[in-house]
Amino acid sequence: MDSIAGLRGIVTVLNTPFTDDDRVDADALAAHVEYALRSGVAGFLVPALASEVYKLTADERALVVQTTLDTARGRVPVIGGATAASDDERLEAARRLLELGCDGILAAIPYTTEAEYIRQVAALAQLQPPLLMLQDWDAAGYGLPLTLILDLFERFDCFRSIKIEVIPAGVKYSQVLDATGGRLHIAGGWAVMQMIEALDRGVHALMPTGLHPIYTRINRLYADGQREAASALFRRLLPVLAFSNQHLDISIHFFKRLLYRQGIYRTARVREPILPFDDYHTRITEELIVYALDLTREVERA
């Protein structure tokens, strides 16, 4: 499968479901993958930060990826998340993802110096992944220097996609697209609250969590030239995003509770350490879940 050609539209990041006794719930994950596919997603990224990747053992990570691959059955690309706590763990995770059969790998590499960053990318490139997606993550700043991104793009044939999650994301989308002539695939993640801006700027894929029918409907409307209709539907989603996107941990809490209410996950269990979810969070979540489910049903009937 041409991973880049397939990564157009909504590529969902999967939350990891857990059983009551804190095991990975492979059956619930498979149900989630099928639901997302029916909703029209273009691919999957797993495990990622929203998957609580740092709290999974190596075997659990493999189970999550294998379950996604087995359920997707080649219908859409599956990008394996190789993000890890150390350089050696990242490399081993990437190797295992490729052995499992992922269509590509994503890696978040801490930036210290350009020389060290290039060395880490080179180590991943030596594994010859079909696709290497770098995660340009910086919750408080601009992330990787543009000159470094261009250098990596010219050096490594496998580096064909970048997931940009910086402040401000929109400007960087345009800068990277302009500097590479649109040849480097751009995915947007945490800045999904600026989805319409991202589409206006020419981003190829967006990587949200959950609410698949709504996101895919917005994307289809926009692709069909119905920008105003896409914008109108997106604006109706903003109350949910304003709450869930205030912090990654809040997002994980929220979307697991939503998936539980949808009957897709059998629990809303999260793993520690994670920000606490107090009574105020719970009340607002319940209100927003009702709102989100009503909007989902409306979109699915359209």
MIDREN-106116 format. One record per atom (N, C-alpha, C, O): residue in three letters; x, y, z. Coordinates in steps of 0.2 Angstrom, whole numbers, plus 5000, padded with zeros to 4 digits. Layout:
# MIDREN-106116
alaXYZ;...
This chain:
# MIDREN-106116
met500449945000;met500050005000;met500450065000;met500950075004;asp500350114996;asp500650184996;asp500450225002;asp499850245001;ser500850225007;ser500550255013;ser500450325012;ser499950345015;ile500850365009;ile500750435008;ile500050445004;ile499750485006;ala499950404999;ala499350414995;ala498750404999;ala498250434998;gly498850355004;gly498250345008;gly498150395013;gly497550395016;leu498550435015;leu498550475021;leu498250545019;leu498550595020;arg497650545017;arg497350605015;arg496650605018;arg496250565017;gly496550655023;gly495950655027;gly496050645034;gly496450675037;ile495650605037;ile495650595044;ile495950535046;ile495750475044;val496550535049;val496950485052;val496850485059;val497150525063;thr496550435062;thr496350435069;thr496850405073;thr497250355072;val496950445079;val497350415084;val496950375089;val496450405092;leu497150315091;leu496750275095;leu496950275102;leu497450265104;asn496450285106;asn496550285113;asn496550205115;asn496250165112;thr496950185120;thr497050115122;thr496550095127;thr496550125132;pro496050055125;pro495550025130;pro495849975135;pro496349935133;phe495649985142;phe495949935147;phe495349905150;phe494749935150;thr495449845152;thr494949805156;thr494849825163;thr495349865165;asp494449805167;asp494349825174;asp494949805178;asp495149835183;asp495349745175;asp495949725179;asp496549755176;asp497049725176;asp496449805171;asp497049845169;asp497449805163;asp498049825163;arg497149765160;arg497449735154;arg497149775148;arg496649805148;val497549775142;val497349795136;val496749755133;val496849695133;asp496249795132;asp495649765129;asp495649755122;asp495449805118;ala495949705119;ala496049695112;ala495349695108;ala495249725103;asp494849665111;asp494149665108;asp493849735107;asp493649745102;ala493949775112;ala493649835112;ala494049885107;ala493749925103;leu494649875107;leu495049905102;leu494849885095;leu494849935090;ala494749825093;ala494549805087;ala493849835085;ala493749855079;ala493449835090;ala492749865089;ala492849945087;ala492549965083;his493349975090;his493450045089;his493750055082;his493550095078;val494150015080;val494450015073;val493950005068;val493850045063;glu493449955069;glu492949945064;glu492450005064;glu492250025058;tyr492350035069;tyr491850095070;tyr492150155066;tyr491850185062;ala492850165067;ala493150215063;ala493150205056;ala493150255052;leu493250145054;leu493250125047;leu492650135044;leu492550165038;arg492050115047;arg491450135044;arg491250205044;arg490850225040;ser491550245048;ser491550315048;ser491850355042;ser491750405041;gly492350315039;gly492750345034;gly493450365035;gly493650405031;val493750345041;val494450375042;val494850345036;val494750295033;ala495450385035;ala495950365030;ala496450325033;ala496850305029;gly496550315039;gly497150285042;gly497150285050;gly496650315053;phe497650255052;phe497650255060;phe498450265062;phe498850245058;leu498450295067;leu499150305071;leu499050275078;leu498650295082;val499550225079;val499450195086;val500150155087;val500450125082;pro500350155093;pro500150195099;pro500450265099;pro501050275097;ala500150315101;ala500350385101;ala500250415108;ala500050375113;leu500350475109;leu500250505116;leu499550495118;leu499550485124;ala499050505114;ala498350495116;ala498250425118;ala497750405121;ser498650375116;ser498650305117;ser498950285124;ser498950225126;glu499150335128;glu499550325134;glu500150285133;glu500350235136;val500550295127;val501050255125;val501550245130;val501850185130;tyr501750295134;tyr502250285139;tyr502050245145;tyr502550225149;lys501450225145;lys501250175151;lys501150105148;lys500850065152;leu501250095142;leu501150025139;leu501849995139;leu502350025138;thr501849925141;thr502449885140;thr502549875133;thr502149885128;ala503149845131;ala503349835124;ala502849785121;ala502649785115;asp502649735125;asp502149685123;asp501449715122;asp501149695117;glu501249755126;glu500649785126;glu500649835119;glu500149835116;arg501149865118;arg501249905112;arg501149865106;arg500749885101;ala501449805106;ala501449765100;ala500649735099;ala500449725094;leu500349725105;leu499649695105;leu499249745102;leu498749735098;val499249815104;val498849865101;val498949875094;val498449875090;val499549875091;val499749875084;val499449815080;val499149825075;gln499649755083;gln499449695079;gln498649695079;gln498349675074;thr498349715084;thr497549715084;thr497349765079;thr496849745075;thr497649825078;thr497449875073;thr497549845066;thr497149855062;leu498149815065;leu498349785058;leu497849735057;leu497649735051;asp497749685061;asp497249635060;asp496549655058;asp496249625054;thr496349705061;thr495649725060;thr495649765054;thr495149765050;ala496149815053;ala496049855047;ala496149815040;ala495849825035;arg496549755041;arg496649715035;arg496849745029;arg496649735023;gly497249795029;gly497549835023;gly497049875020;gly497249905015;arg496449895023;arg496049935020;arg496250005020;arg496050045016;val496650025025;val496950095026;val497650085029;val497750035032;pro498050135028;pro498750125031;pro498650135039;pro498250165042;val499150095042;val499250095049;val499950125050;val500450085048;ile500050175054;ile500650205055;ile500850185063;ile500450205067;gly501350155064;gly501550135071;gly501950185074;gly502350215071;gly501750205080;gly502050255084;gly502650225088;gly502650175092;ala503250245086;ala503850225089;ala504150265095;ala504750255097;thr503750315097;thr503950365102;thr504150325108;thr503750285111;ala504750335112;ala504950305118;ala505350345122;ala505450405120;ala505450325128;ala505850365133;ala506550375131;ala506850425134;ser506850335127;ser507550335126;ser507750325119;ser507250295115;asp508350335116;asp508450325109;asp508450255108;asp508250235103;asp508750215112;asp508750135111;asp508050105111;asp507950065107;glu507650135115;glu506950105115;glu506550125109;glu506150085106;arg506750185107;arg506350215101;arg506550165095;arg506150145091;leu507250155094;leu507450115089;leu507150045089;leu506950015084;glu507150015095;glu506849945096;glu506149945094;glu505849895091;ala505749995096;ala505050005095;ala504950005087;ala504549975085;ala505350045084;ala505250055077;ala505449985073;ala505049975069;arg505949955075;arg506049885072;arg505549845073;arg505349805068;arg505249835079;arg504649795080;arg504049815076;arg503649765074;leu503949875076;leu503349895072;leu503349875064;leu502949855061;leu503949885062;leu504149865055;leu504049785054;leu503749765049;glu504249745059;glu504149675059;glu503449655059;glu503249605056;leu503049695063;leu502349685063;leu501949695056;leu501449665055;gly502249735052;gly501949755046;gly501649825045;gly501249835041;cys501849875049;cys501549935049;cys501749965042;cys502249955039;asp501350015040;asp501450045033;asp501950105034;asp502250135029;gly502150125040;gly502550175042;gly502650175049;gly502350145053;ile503150225051;ile503250235058;ile503250305059;ile503450345055;leu503050325065;leu503050395068;leu503550395074;leu503550355078;ala503950445074;ala504450455080;ala504450525082;ala504550575078;ala504450535089;ala504550605092;ala505250595095;ala505350555099;ile505650635092;ile506350635094;ile506550705098;ile506450755095;pro506750705104;pro506950765108;pro507450805104;pro507950775101;tyr507350865103;tyr507850905100;tyr508350945104;tyr508150975109;thr508950925103;thr509450955107;thr509950995103;thr509951055103;thr510250965098;thr510650995093;thr510450965086;thr510150915086;glu510551005081;glu510450985074;glu510850915073;glu510550875070;ala511450915075;ala511850855073;ala511550795076;ala511550745073;glu511350805083;glu511150745086;glu510450725083;glu510350665083;tyr510050775082;tyr509350755079;tyr509450715072;tyr509150665071;ile509950735068;ile510050705062;ile510350635063;ile510150585059;arg510750625068;arg511050565069;arg510450515071;arg510450455069;gln509950535075;gln509450495077;gln508950475071;gln508750415071;val508850525067;val508450515061;val508750465056;val508450415054;ala509450465056;ala509850425052;ala509750345054;ala509750305050;ala509750345061;ala509750275064;ala509050245062;ala509050185061;leu508550285062;leu507850255060;leu507850245053;leu507550195051;ala508150285049;ala508150275041;ala508450215039;ala508350185034;gln508950195043;gln509350135042;gln508950065042;gln509050015039;leu508350075046;leu507850025046;leu507450015040;leu507049965039;gln507550065035;gln507150065029;gln506450065030;gln506050015027;pro506150105034;pro505350105034;pro505050125028;pro505350175024;pro504550105026;pro504150125020;pro504050205020;pro504050235015;leu503850225026;leu503750295028;leu503950315034;leu503850275039;leu504350365035;leu504550395042;leu504150455042;leu504350505039;met503750465048;met503450525049;met503750555056;met503750515061;leu504050615056;leu504250645062;leu503750685065;leu503350715062;gln503750675072;gln503250715076;gln503650785078;gln504050775083;asp503450835075;asp503650905077;asp503250935083;asp502750975082;trp503350905089;trp502950925095;trp503350975099;trp503850965101;asp502951035100;asp503151085105;asp502551115107;asp502351165104;ala502351105113;ala501751135116;ala501751205118;ala501251235119;ala502451235118;ala502451305120;ala502851345115;ala503051405116;gly503051315109;gly503551345104;gly503451325097;gly503051285095;tyr503951345093;tyr503951335086;tyr504251265084;tyr504151245078;gly504551225089;gly504751155087;gly505451155083;gly505851205084;leu505451115078;leu506051105074;leu506151165070;leu505751185067;pro506851185069;pro506951235064;pro506751215057;pro506851155055;leu506551265053;leu506351245046;leu506951225042;leu506851175038;thr507551255043;thr508151235040;thr508251155041;thr508551125036;leu508151135047;leu508251065049;leu507751015045;leu507950965042;ile507151035045;ile506650995042;ile506850995034;ile506850935032;leu507051045031;leu507251045024;leu507850995023;leu507850965018;asp508351005027;asp508950965027;asp508750885028;asp509050845024;leu508350875032;leu508150805033;leu507750775027;leu507850715025;phe507350815024;phe506950805018;phe507350785012;phe507250735009;glu507950825012;glu508350805006;glu508850745008;glu509050715003;arg509050735014;arg509450685016;arg509150615015;arg509450565013;phe508550605018;phe508250545019;phe507650535015;phe507150565016;asp507650485010;asp507050475006;asp506450445009;asp505950455007;cys506550415015;cys505950385019;cys505650435023;cys505050435024;phe505950495024;phe505650555028;phe505150585023;phe505350635019;arg504550565023;arg504050595018;arg503450625022;arg502950645018;ser503450625028;ser502850655032;ser503050685038;ser503550665042;ile502750745040;ile502950775047;ile502250785050;ile501750815047;lys502150775056;lys501650785060;lys501750855064;lys502150845069;ile501450905063;ile501650975066;ile501150985071;ile500550995070;glu501450995077;glu501051015083;glu501451065087;glu501751045092;val501451125085;val501851175088;val501351245089;val500751245087;ile501651295091;ile501351355092;ile501651415088;ile502251425090;pro501351445083;pro500751425080;pro500851375075;pro501251375071;ala500351325074;ala500451275070;ala500351295062;ala500651275058;gly499851345062;gly499651365055;gly500151395051;gly500251375045;val500551435054;val501051475050;val501651415048;val501851425043;lys501751375053;lys502251325051;lys502051275045;lys502351255041;tyr501351255045;tyr501051215040;tyr501251245033;tyr501551215029;ser501151315033;ser501251345026;ser501951355025;ser502151345019;gln502351365030;gln503051375028;gln503351305026;gln503751315021;val503251255029;val503451185027;val503251175020;val503551145015;leu502551185019;leu502251165012;leu502651205007;leu502751185001;asp502751275008;asp503051315003;asp503751295002;asp503951294996;ala504151285007;ala504851265006;ala504951205003;ala505451195000;thr504451155003;thr504551095000;thr504151084994;thr504151034991;gly503851134992;gly503451134986;gly502851084986;gly502651054982;gly502651074993;gly502051034994;gly502250954994;gly501850914994;arg502950944993;arg503150874992;arg503150834999;arg503150774999;leu503250875004;leu503250845011;leu502550835014;leu502250895014;his502350775015;his501650765018;his501550805025;his502050795029;ile501050845026;ile500950875032;ile500350845035;ile499750845032;ala500450825042;ala499850805046;ala499850855052;ala500350875055;gly499150875053;gly499050915059;gly498750875065;gly498350825064;gly498950885071;gly498750845076;gly498350885082;gly497750895081;trp498750905087;trp498450945092;trp498051005090;trp497551025094;ala498251035085;ala497951105082;ala497251085078;ala497151125074;val496951035080;val496351015076;val495851065078;val495351075074;met495851105083;met495451165085;met495451215079;met495051255079;gln495951215075;gln496051255069;gln495951215063;gln496351225058;met495551175063;met495451125057;met495351155051;met495651145046;ile494851205050;ile494751235044;ile495351275042;ile495451275036;glu495651315046;glu496251345044;glu496751295041;glu497051315036;ala496851235044;ala497351185042;ala497151165035;ala497551165030;leu496451155034;leu496251135027;leu496351195022;leu496551185016;asp496251255024;asp496351315020;asp497151315018;asp497251335012;arg497551295022;arg498251305021;arg498551245017;arg499151245015;gly498151195016;gly498351135012;gly498651075016;gly498951035013;val498451075022;val498751015026;val498350955023;val497750955021;his498750895022;his498550835019;his498150795024;his497650765021;ala498250785030;ala497950745035;ala497850775041;ala498250815043;leu497350765045;leu497250785052;leu497150725056;leu496850675054;met497450725062;met497450665067;met497150675073;met497550685078;pro496550685074;pro496150695080;pro496050625083;pro496250575081;thr495650625089;thr495450565093;thr494750565094;thr494450615096;gly494450515091;gly493650505092;gly493250545088;gly493550585083;leu492650545088;leu492150585085;leu492250575077;leu492150625073;his492350515075;his492550505068;his492050525063;his492150555058;pro491350505064;pro490850525059;pro490850605058;pro490750625052;ile490950645063;ile490950715062;ile491550745059;ile491450785054;tyr492150715061;tyr492750745057;tyr492750725050;tyr492950765046;thr492550665049;thr492550635042;thr492050675037;thr492150695031;arg491550695040;arg490950735037;arg491250805035;arg491150825030;ile491550835040;ile491850905039;ile492350895033;ile492350935029;asn492850845034;asn493350845028;asn493050825022;asn493250855017;arg492450785021;arg492150775015;arg491850835012;arg491850855006;leu491450875016;leu491150935014;leu491650985011;leu491551015006;tyr492250995015;tyr492751035012;tyr493051015006;tyr493151055001;ala493150945005;ala493450924999;ala493050924993;ala493250934987;asp492350924995;asp491850934989;asp491751014987;asp491251024984;gly492151054990;gly492051124989;gly491551164993;gly491351214992;gln491251124998;gln490751155002;gln491051185009;gln490951165014;arg491451235008;arg491851255014;arg491451285019;arg491551275025;glu490851325017;glu490451355022;glu490051305026;glu490051305032;ala489851245023;ala489551195026;ala490051155031;ala489851145037;ala490651145029;ala491151115033;ala491251165039;ala491351135045;ser491351225038;ser491451275044;ser490851275048;ser490951275055;ala490251275046;ala489651275050;ala489651215055;ala489551215061;leu489751155052;leu489751095056;leu490351095061;leu490351075067;phe490951115059;phe491551125063;phe491451165069;phe491551155075;arg491051225068;arg490951265073;arg490451235079;arg490551255085;arg490051185077;arg489651155081;arg490051105086;arg489851085091;leu490651085083;leu491051045087;leu491451075092;leu491751045097;leu491551145092;leu492051185096;leu491951175103;leu492351175107;pro491251175106;pro491251165113;pro491551105116;pro491851105121;val491551055112;val491850985114;val492550995114;val492950975119;leu492851025109;leu493551035108;leu493851085113;leu494451075116;ala493451135115;ala493751185119;ala493851155126;ala494251175130;phe493451105128;phe493551075134;phe494051015134;phe494551015138;ser493950975129;ser494450915129;ser495150935127;ser495550895129;asn495250985123;asn495951005121;asn496251045126;asn496851075124;gln496051055132;gln496351105136;gln497051065139;gln497451105141;his497051005139;his497650965141;his497550895138;his497050865138;leu498150865136;leu498150795134;leu497750745138;leu497450705136;asp497950755145;asp497650705150;asp496850715150;asp496450665151;ile496650775149;ile495950785149;ile495550755143;ile495050725143;ser495950765138;ser495750735131;ser495650655132;ser495150625130;ile496150625135;ile496150555136;ile495550535141;ile495150485139;his495450565146;his494850555151;his494250565147;his493750515147;phe494150615143;phe493550635140;phe493350585134;phe492850555134;phe493850565130;phe493650525124;phe493550445126;phe493250415123;lys493950425132;lys493750365134;lys493050355137;lys492750305136;arg492850405140;arg492150415143;arg491650415137;arg491150385138;leu491850445132;leu491350455126;leu491350385123;leu490750355122;leu491950345122;leu491950285119;leu491550235123;leu491250185121;tyr491550235130;tyr491250195134;tyr490450205134;tyr490050155133;arg490250265133;arg489550285133;arg489250265126;arg488650245125;gln489750255121;gln489550235114;gln489450155114;gln489250135109;gly489650125119;gly489650055119;gly490250025116;gly490249965114;ile490750065114;ile491350035110;ile491850005115;ile492149955114;tyr492050045120;tyr492450025126;tyr492049995132;tyr491550025133;arg492249945135;arg491949915140;arg492049955147;arg491749945152;thr492549995147;thr492750035153;thr493050105150;thr493150105145;ala493050155155;ala493350215153;ala494050225157;ala494250275158;arg494350165159;arg494950165163;arg495450195160;arg495650185154;val495850235164;val496450265162;val497050245166;val496850215172;arg497650255164;arg498250235169;arg498550295172;arg498550345169;glu498750285178;glu499150335181;glu499950325178;glu500150275176;pro500250385179;pro500050455181;pro499650485176;pro499850485170;ile499150525178;ile498750565174;ile498450615178;ile498350605184;leu498250675175;leu497950725179;leu497250705182;leu496950665178;pro497150725188;pro496450695191;pro495850725187;pro495950775184;phe495350695187;phe494650715184;phe494150725190;phe493950675193;asp494050785192;asp493650795197;asp492850805196;asp492650785190;asp492450815201;asp491750815200;asp491550875194;asp491050855191;tyr491950925194;tyr491750975189;tyr491850955182;tyr491450955177;his492450915181;his492650885175;his492050835173;his491850835167;thr491950795178;thr491450745176;thr490750775174;thr490450745169;arg490550825178;arg489850855176;arg489850885169;arg489450875165;ile490350915167;ile490450955161;ile490550895155;ile490250905150;thr490950845157;thr491050795152;thr490350755150;thr490150745145;glu489950745155;glu489250715154;glu488850755150;glu488550735145;glu488850825151;glu488450865147;glu488750865140;glu488350865135;leu489350865139;leu489650875132;leu489550805128;leu489550805122;ile489550745132;ile489450685129;ile488750685126;ile488750655120;val488250705130;val487650705127;val487550745121;val487250725116;tyr487950805121;tyr487950845115;tyr488250815109;tyr488050815104;ala488850785111;ala489250755105;ala488850695102;ala488850685096;leu488550655106;leu488150595104;leu487550625099;leu487450595094;asp487250675101;asp486650705097;asp486950725091;asp486650715085;leu487550765091;leu487750785084;leu488050725080;leu487950735074;thr488350675083;thr488550615079;thr487950585076;thr487950565070;arg487350575079;arg486850545076;arg486550585071;arg486350555066;glu486550655072;glu486250695066;glu486750685060;glu486450685055;val487350685061;val487850675055;val487750615052;val487750605046;glu487650555056;glu487650495053;glu486950485049;glu486950445044;arg486450525051;arg485850515047;arg485850565041;arg485450545036;ala486250605040;ala486350655035;ala486550615028;ala486550645023;
